[in-house]
Amino acid sequence: MKVARDIAGLAVPYVAGTALAAWASNFLCRCPHISSLVIYTAIIISSAVLLAPKHHTKPSWVMRTAICICLCSCGLLCGMTAEILSVGKPYLGIFMEKIGELGSSTGRFIDSIDFRNTETNAIIKALVIGERTDIPEHITKAFRESGASHILALSGLHLGIIYGILAWISSIFGNAPLTKSIKSVFIVMTCGLYTLATGAGPSIVRAFIFILIRETAKVTGRSGTLTSVLMVSLMIHLTVDPHALREVGFQLSYAAICGIAFIFPWLRDFWPKKDGGFKGPLRWIWETATLSISCQIATGPIAWLYFRSFPIHFLLTNLIALPLTGLIIPASLLTLCLHAFGICPDILLRATEMLVTALSEALTIISLM
């Protein structure tokens, strides 16, 4: 708990500095002299605190304040540098072009699969690679009005499912120290490749950073709470791409994780795990419901601010859509792999199509309620 609190004490002022840079960017970019003064001041403050003599005793409130100012200045420096130099996301040249071609070719391959209903191809493309241009308007409307738009937009949910599949497959190779390191490198590289191939949106980048931190902790024998991982991820994300703070996807993604980290445990514990209570399916329904409510409490104000909408059936939608999505993505990936080798059985094609149809029809019914 102390470690998580200390990490939060480092992350919060840093993020505040980055947010300040984003808020003041329009004014500062029109005033280059003031911008330069702000950057030099941030450098001086950060350097002064970082180069100060170390104390082995418990830091006083003055030292704590100085550290917060230093971190805020570092965040301000990072954000201002990105604004003035327009460094945003790093340019990876030919590599990024090839990765983009990989995503496009995967989309064309999905279109070539012989599903009876072409809507199935379109929905699978959205769920697997984030390509939504071919989805009919009535399906997009059903997802939106039922509160399941996040299912079509690639997010931490999708990468989390893929991460779970990779972890399950790699578990057959054992847990020897060297094997564990090789598995972690394989998982991180595969998830990173998938993140880049699907456009590296803020939500999926956040999920990738979570995976990177988790796998690094496993290899080094460390552990951490969701709160500490959240704060470290936030600092890394904004250091790499300070512009992300303005994006709605970034705000919704981290708000959802905040809901899971801070609200979900409190709601979940209303039904204690002690003996004598209901277990099994009822417990799963309870935890899924409280998880959805926690995320909605955290993301609802942001969604209302930007979109002036609030999905009133979000609880029913998530209880149906999340399990189906958790089945559709593995089934779709298995179908793609087997179809690539020309050995995909017809029963797998029909089962995958049935799951996609069930998801689409269920959300259409909910949207009409």
N, C-alpha and C positions, 0 to 999 in steps of 0.2 A: 504493500500500500504506500509506503514511504517513497519507493522508487517511482511509482506512478505519479505521486504528488510532485516530486522533484522534476520529473520530465514535463509535467503540465506547467510547472513554474518556468521552465525554459521555453516551451512552445508558445504559450499564450502571448507574452510580450513580442516574440518574434513575428507571429502572425498579425498582431496588432500593428506592428511597423509596416508590414507588407500591405495591409489593408489601408493604412494611412497613405501610402504611396499611390495605391490604386485610386483612392478617393480624390487626392490632390493632383492627379496626373495631368488633367486638362489645363489647370492653371500653371503648373510648374513647367510643362512642355512649351508653353507660350513665353516663359520667362527663363531663358537659359542661364542667366547670371544667378538667379535665385536657385535654380536647380543645381548648379555647380556648388553653390554655397551649402545647400542641404547635404549633398553627397560628401563634400569635404568635412563637414561637421560630423556626419555619421561615422566617417572613417576615423576621425580624431577621437570621438567618444568611445568607439569600439576598441580602438588600439589602446587607449588609456586604461580601460578596465581590464582588458586581456593581458596587458603587460605589467599590471600592478603586482606588487609582492604577494606571494601566497601566504595565507594564514591557515594554520592547522587547527585552530580553535573554531568553534561554531560561529559562522558569519553573523555579524550584527545587522540590524535593520538598514543601516547605512550601506553596508556592502551588498545586501540583498537588493536594495533600491538601485545601486550602481549596476548590478548584473542585469536587472530588468531593463534599465536604460540602454545598456550595451546591446542586449538582444533586440530591443525595439529598434535601435539604430541599425543593427545588422539587417533586420527585415526591411526597414526603410531604404537602406542602401541597395539591397537586392531588388526591391520593387522599382526604385528610381532608375537604376542602371538598365533594367529591362525596358522601361518606358522610353528612356532617352536614346538608347542604342538599338531598340526594337529587336532584342535578342530572343524573346519569347521561346518557342520550341526550337530545339537545335535542328539545323538542316543536315540531313544525312545523305543528300545527293542520290547517287545511283542506287545505293542500298534501299532507300525509302521508295524509290520508283519500282524496284523489283518486288518489294514487299506489297506495294499497292497492286501490282499486277497479279500477285498470288491471290489476293482477296477477290479480284475481278474474275480470275479463272475459276476460283471455287464457286462463285455465283453462277457462272455459265455451266459448270458441272452439275450443280444442283438443278438447274433448269432442264438438264438432259435426262433426269431421272423420270421414269414413266409412272407418275402418280395419276390416278384417274381424274383427280380434280387439280387444276393448275393453281388453285388457291393454296394448296398444300405446299407446293414448291415455293411460293412467295412467302408464306409464313415461316417456313424452315430457313429460307435465306435471311429473314429478319432475325430469327432466334440464334442462328449460327454465326453469321458474318455481319449482321447489322444493316443489311441492304433492304430498305423498305419501299423502294420506288414502285415495285410491281404489286403491292398489296392493294386490293380493291378498296375504294373509298368506304363502302359500307362496313367492311371489317375494321378498318382504321377507326371509324366512328364508334363501332361497338367496343373496341378496346379502350378508346378515350372516355366514353361516357360511363363505362363500367368501372373505371379507375384502374385499368390494367395497362396503361400506356408504357409503364416502366418495364413491362414484359417484352414489348417489341424493341425498346431501346436497349442496346447492349450495356450491361452494367456489371456490378460486382456479383450479382446473382448468377449470371451466365458464366463468368470466369471462375466463380466459386464452384460451380458444378463441374466444369472442365478440370479444375484443380483437384477436386475430389476423385474424378475418374483417373487422372494421372497418378495420384497418390495410391489409389487402390491397385492399379496395374503394377506400379513399381514395388509394392509391398511384397510381391512374390520373390524378390531377390534378397530378402533378409535385411538385417539391421547391423551388419558389421560396420565399424567406423568408416572404412574406405568406401564401402557400398553406399552407406548413408550419404556421404558427400557427393558421390557420383549421381545418386538419385536426385538430390537437391539441385545440383547443377542442371540436370536434364529437365526437371520440372520448371525451374526458373526460366531457362532458355526457351522452352516450349511455350510457357505462358507469356513471356516477353514477345516472342514471335507472333503469337495470336493477338496480343495487344496492339502491336504495330500494324498487322495485316488488317485489322478491323477499324483502323483510323485513330486509335489512341485517344478516345474521348475521356473527359475528366473522371467519370465514374469508373471506367474500366482501368484507367491508370492508377486510381486509388486502390482498386482491388489488387492490381499487380504489385504495388509497393507493399501492401499487406502481406502478400505471398512471399515477396523477397525478404521482408523482415522475419517472417515466421520460419522460413527455410534457413536463413542465416542463424537464427536462434537455435534451431534444432542441431545444426552442424557444430556450433560452438558450445552446446550444452547449457544454454540459457533459457529462461522462460520469462514471460511478461504478460501483464494484464491487457485486456482489450483497450483500456484507457491509455496506457503507455504506448501501445502500438499505434493507436489513433493519433496521438500527439506527434510521435516521431514521423509517421507518414505525412502528416500535415506539413511539418517543417521541410521534409525532403521534397514534397510535391511543389510547394511554393518556391523553394530554392531553384528547382529545375525550370519551373514555369510560373512566374509571379502573375502573369496575365490570367491564369486559370481562376483566380479568385473572383473575377467578374462573371464567370460563366455560370448559368443556372444549374447545369448538370453537376458542376463542382459543389455548389452550395447544397443542392439536394442530396448528393451522395454522402457528404460528410455530416449533414444534418441527420440523415437516416442512421448512420453509425453512432452518432451521439445519442439518438433515441434508444438504440440497442444497448449502448454502454451504460447509460445513466437511468433510463426510464424502465426498460424491459425487466431488469432484475427486481425492481420494486413492485411492478405489477405481477410478475410471475410468482412472487413469494406470497401473494394473497392466497394461493393454493399451496400450502406447504407440502414438501415431499415426504413428510413423516408417514409412518405406517398408519393405516386406517383410512387414508384417502383413496379416491379413485386413481387407477393407474392405467397404463396401456393407451388405447385409442383416445379416451377422454382426456388423459393428461396431454397427449400430443395436440389435440384440438385446442386445449386451454393455452398451451405455450405458443402455438401458431397464432392464435387470436391475439394474445397479449403482445407478441412480437409485431404483428401488423398494426395494432393500436399505438405501440410505442413509436414506430416509424412514422405513422401518420401524424401523431402529435408534434413530432419534430419537424416534419417536412410540410405539414399543412399550411402554416403561415407563409412560408416561402412560395408555395404553389399559388396561394391566394394572391399574394403580392404581385406575382408576374402574370398569372393566367386568369385571375378572378374566378376560380372554380374550385370546388371541393367535392370529391367523389363520396357520395353518401352511402354507397354500397361496397366500400373498400374492404370491409371485413369479410363479407360473403365472397367477394371476388378473389381475395388472396387465399381463402380456405380452399377454393376450387382451382385457381390458376397456378398457384405455386407447386402443388404436388404434380399437376399435369406437366408443367414446364420441366420439373425435375425428371420426368420420364421421357418427354419429347426430345430434349437435347441429347441424352445418351443414345436413344434409339436412332436419332437422325445421324449422329456421328458414326454409329455402327453401320447404318445403311450406306452412308457415303464411302466408308472404308471397303465394305464388301462389294459395293457396286463398282468401285474403281478396279477391283480384281476380277469382276465379272462373275462373282459367286453369290450375289445377294439373293436369298430366297424370296419368293413372292409373298410368303406369309409375313416376313419382316416389313416389306413395303406396305402391305395392307394394315399391319398393326400400327406402324408409324403414322400412316394417313388417318387411321381411326382416332388416334390420340390427338392429332392436330385438329381434326373435325370436331371432336368433343370439346376441345378448348374454345374453338371459334364459336360453336353453337351455344355453349354455356355462357360465354360473355355477351353474346347477342341477346340472349334471354334476360340476363341481368341488366343490360343497357335499356331494355324496354320496360323495366319495372317502375 
